[in-house]
Amino acid sequence: MTTPDNARTIDPDRTFDPATSAPTLVARPTPTPTPDRFSPGAIIGGRYRLVSLLGRGGMGEVYRGHDTTLDRAVALKVLAASVVGNADSLARFIQEARTASALNHPHLVAIYQIGRAVPSRNAAPVAQTGEVQFIAMELVLGQTLRALIDSRRLDLKRALDYLVDAADAVAAAHAAGIVHRDLKPDNLMVADAGYVKVLDFGLAKLRADTILAATADQHTAACAAAADEH
């Protein structure tokens, strides 16, 4: 299908008004940014100082942090309250994470600590936060495999090399009885130095258990309400 030479192209930021046969400028609304739960400088676990937000998702936020005890950079994942609401699932996840932290593999992100703590600033608790569940882990500077794929800057040979290394890491975890449950390009971090690391063991199962528990509670409440009506 060809486009006539005299055809006008309508800017996607404009709408067409048939009455005037002219595009009318429509301002796009500016999205409201989601505020960070914690600002730089907050301390979690008595030793991890938050430096900057790296990303956020359904599981919570990931911050670049500094371990003030060992003087090293870390990644700090603060889990969302909705994810850690199921005590049984959280206990299983913590046990699995402890097992994963004992693994020593070049393509698995090292886990340094898992805990609960009230964030503080200048030795005083941060207002309106309460206890948070956090995971301190190795900081890997780079991009996810998903980002590399989407940017079309990844050739087939390098992609296969990354996948072979990731498969080797997952096999080592399986040998220790740990299942990832959510292996995908978003959870494979390609470091600036050129190696790949597998992220987020067990988190998908934790979230699924929480959603399932919430659904069961809603179903129970609905049944109870129906019984009361009769």
VMD Tcl script that draws the C-alpha trace (Angstrom):
set ca {
  {0.00 0.00 0.00}
  {1.46 3.36 -1.08}
  {0.86 6.78 0.38}
  {-0.13 9.63 -1.99}
  {2.46 12.37 -2.27}
  {-0.07 14.98 -1.17}
  {-1.22 12.99 1.88}
  {-0.67 14.68 5.20}
  {0.87 12.82 8.11}
  {-0.86 13.45 11.42}
  {1.42 13.88 14.38}
  {0.61 11.16 16.99}
  {0.49 13.94 19.59}
  {-2.36 15.58 17.70}
  {-5.99 14.66 16.99}
  {-7.86 15.25 13.72}
  {-10.83 17.62 13.72}
  {-13.13 16.79 10.73}
  {-14.82 20.20 10.93}
  {-11.64 22.11 10.21}
  {-9.65 19.36 8.47}
  {-6.75 20.38 10.64}
  {-4.94 18.59 13.41}
  {-5.64 19.95 16.87}
  {-2.87 19.90 19.44}
  {-3.74 17.84 22.52}
  {-1.38 17.94 25.48}
  {-0.41 14.55 26.85}
  {-0.84 14.30 30.62}
  {2.39 14.16 32.55}
  {2.54 10.91 34.55}
  {2.79 11.35 38.28}
  {5.99 9.68 39.52}
  {5.63 7.08 42.23}
  {7.48 8.32 45.32}
  {10.30 6.17 46.66}
  {9.54 4.47 49.96}
  {12.94 5.50 51.29}
  {15.16 8.43 50.43}
  {18.95 8.20 50.16}
  {20.70 8.05 53.50}
  {18.20 5.78 55.26}
  {19.79 2.86 57.12}
  {18.33 -0.65 56.99}
  {19.47 -3.47 59.22}
  {21.75 -1.18 61.17}
  {24.47 -1.28 58.50}
  {23.10 -0.80 54.97}
  {22.84 2.83 53.87}
  {20.58 3.42 50.87}
  {22.27 5.31 48.05}
  {19.79 5.35 45.16}
  {16.78 3.52 43.75}
  {17.73 1.01 41.03}
  {14.25 -0.23 40.18}
  {10.87 -1.29 41.44}
  {8.36 -4.00 40.61}
  {5.64 -6.19 42.03}
  {8.06 -7.71 44.55}
  {9.24 -4.38 45.98}
  {12.13 -2.00 45.35}
  {15.81 -2.57 44.71}
  {18.27 0.03 45.97}
  {21.95 0.54 45.53}
  {23.34 0.51 49.05}
  {26.55 0.70 51.01}
  {27.50 -1.81 53.68}
  {28.93 0.46 56.35}
  {30.39 -2.48 58.28}
  {32.39 -4.05 55.44}
  {32.70 -0.86 53.35}
  {31.36 -2.33 50.12}
  {28.60 -1.64 47.61}
  {25.53 -3.89 47.78}
  {22.13 -4.29 46.19}
  {19.31 -4.10 48.73}
  {15.91 -5.52 47.87}
  {13.11 -4.31 50.15}
  {10.12 -6.59 49.72}
  {6.63 -5.12 49.36}
  {4.37 -5.55 52.38}
  {1.80 -7.34 50.20}
  {4.38 -9.99 49.31}
  {5.47 -10.83 52.85}
  {1.99 -10.95 54.35}
  {1.86 -14.76 54.32}
  {3.97 -15.92 57.27}
  {4.25 -19.56 56.15}
  {5.34 -18.62 52.63}
  {7.82 -16.10 53.99}
  {9.35 -18.70 56.29}
  {9.79 -21.12 53.37}
  {11.32 -18.38 51.25}
  {13.80 -17.42 53.97}
  {14.83 -21.05 54.38}
  {15.34 -21.39 50.62}
  {17.28 -18.13 50.46}
  {19.55 -19.35 53.24}
  {20.23 -22.46 51.23}
  {20.91 -20.35 48.12}
  {23.29 -18.13 50.08}
  {25.42 -21.19 50.83}
  {25.91 -21.87 47.12}
  {29.19 -20.70 45.63}
  {28.78 -20.31 41.89}
  {30.20 -17.63 39.59}
  {26.85 -17.09 37.86}
  {24.61 -16.88 40.92}
  {24.18 -13.55 42.69}
  {25.64 -13.88 46.18}
  {23.19 -13.31 49.06}
  {24.78 -11.55 52.03}
  {21.91 -11.24 54.50}
  {18.15 -11.66 54.90}
  {16.34 -9.93 57.72}
  {13.65 -7.67 59.10}
  {14.38 -4.23 60.47}
  {12.90 -0.80 61.05}
  {14.63 1.68 58.70}
  {16.33 4.54 60.49}
  {17.89 7.92 59.81}
  {20.27 9.64 62.20}
  {19.62 6.80 64.69}
  {15.86 7.54 64.68}
  {13.20 5.30 63.03}
  {11.91 6.50 59.65}
  {8.34 7.68 60.15}
  {5.40 5.60 58.89}
  {7.40 2.61 57.70}
  {7.48 -0.05 60.41}
  {9.50 -3.21 59.94}
  {10.52 -4.19 56.42}
  {11.81 -7.47 55.03}
  {15.07 -6.98 53.15}
  {17.65 -8.97 51.23}
  {21.22 -7.68 50.95}
  {23.05 -9.14 47.98}
  {25.88 -8.72 45.54}
  {25.61 -5.59 43.41}
  {25.92 -6.39 39.69}
  {26.32 -3.33 37.49}
  {24.98 -3.93 34.00}
  {21.74 -4.63 32.14}
  {19.22 -7.43 32.16}
  {19.24 -9.84 29.26}
  {15.75 -8.52 28.44}
  {17.13 -4.98 28.00}
  {19.90 -6.26 25.72}
  {17.43 -8.22 23.62}
  {15.09 -5.25 23.29}
  {17.97 -2.96 22.30}
  {18.93 -5.39 19.51}
  {22.57 -5.15 20.58}
  {22.93 -8.86 21.33}
  {24.30 -11.30 18.77}
  {23.39 -14.98 18.77}
  {26.77 -16.25 19.99}
  {26.82 -14.00 23.04}
  {23.20 -14.85 23.81}
  {23.99 -18.56 23.75}
  {27.05 -18.04 25.96}
  {24.90 -16.22 28.54}
  {22.25 -18.93 28.46}
  {24.79 -21.73 28.88}
  {26.25 -19.96 31.94}
  {22.77 -19.37 33.37}
  {21.83 -23.01 32.81}
  {24.98 -24.10 34.64}
  {24.03 -21.89 37.59}
  {20.47 -23.21 37.67}
  {21.76 -26.80 37.52}
  {23.95 -26.10 40.56}
  {20.91 -24.74 42.40}
  {18.82 -27.76 41.43}
  {21.54 -30.04 42.77}
  {21.10 -28.27 46.12}
  {17.31 -28.71 45.97}
  {16.49 -25.10 44.99}
  {14.09 -24.27 42.15}
  {14.08 -20.81 40.61}
  {10.43 -20.86 39.39}
  {10.71 -17.65 37.37}
  {13.68 -17.97 35.03}
  {13.36 -15.36 32.25}
  {15.52 -12.68 30.55}
  {14.40 -10.11 33.14}
  {16.06 -12.20 35.88}
  {19.39 -12.63 34.09}
  {21.74 -9.72 34.73}
  {24.57 -9.21 32.25}
  {27.37 -7.37 34.01}
  {29.34 -4.60 32.33}
  {32.34 -6.94 32.56}
  {30.56 -9.41 30.27}
  {29.40 -12.24 32.55}
  {25.84 -13.21 33.49}
  {24.26 -13.60 36.92}
  {20.96 -15.29 37.84}
  {18.71 -13.19 40.10}
  {15.69 -13.66 42.37}
  {15.60 -17.31 43.41}
  {12.36 -18.20 45.19}
  {10.70 -14.77 44.96}
  {8.17 -15.85 42.34}
  {6.93 -18.68 44.56}
  {6.68 -16.31 47.53}
  {4.51 -13.91 45.54}
  {2.35 -16.71 44.12}
  {1.70 -18.11 47.60}
  {0.72 -14.65 48.84}
  {-1.72 -14.11 45.96}
  {-3.19 -17.57 46.48}
  {-3.64 -16.94 50.20}
  {-5.32 -13.59 49.53}
  {-7.68 -15.21 47.02}
  {-8.55 -17.95 49.52}
  {-9.29 -15.32 52.20}
  {-11.58 -13.45 49.81}
  {-13.39 -16.67 48.94}
  {-13.81 -17.53 52.63}
  {-15.15 -14.06 53.40}
  {-17.61 -14.28 50.48}
  {-18.88 -17.68 51.65}
  {-19.30 -16.38 55.19}
  {-21.24 -13.38 53.95}
  {-23.50 -15.60 51.84}
  {-24.12 -17.89 54.83}
  {-25.10 -14.89 56.98}
  {-27.67 -13.83 54.40}
  {-29.40 -17.17 54.77}
}
mol new
graphics top color blue
foreach p $ca { graphics top sphere $p radius 0.5 }
foreach p [lrange $ca 0 end-1] q [lrange $ca 1 end] { graphics top cylinder $p $q radius 0.2 }
display resetview
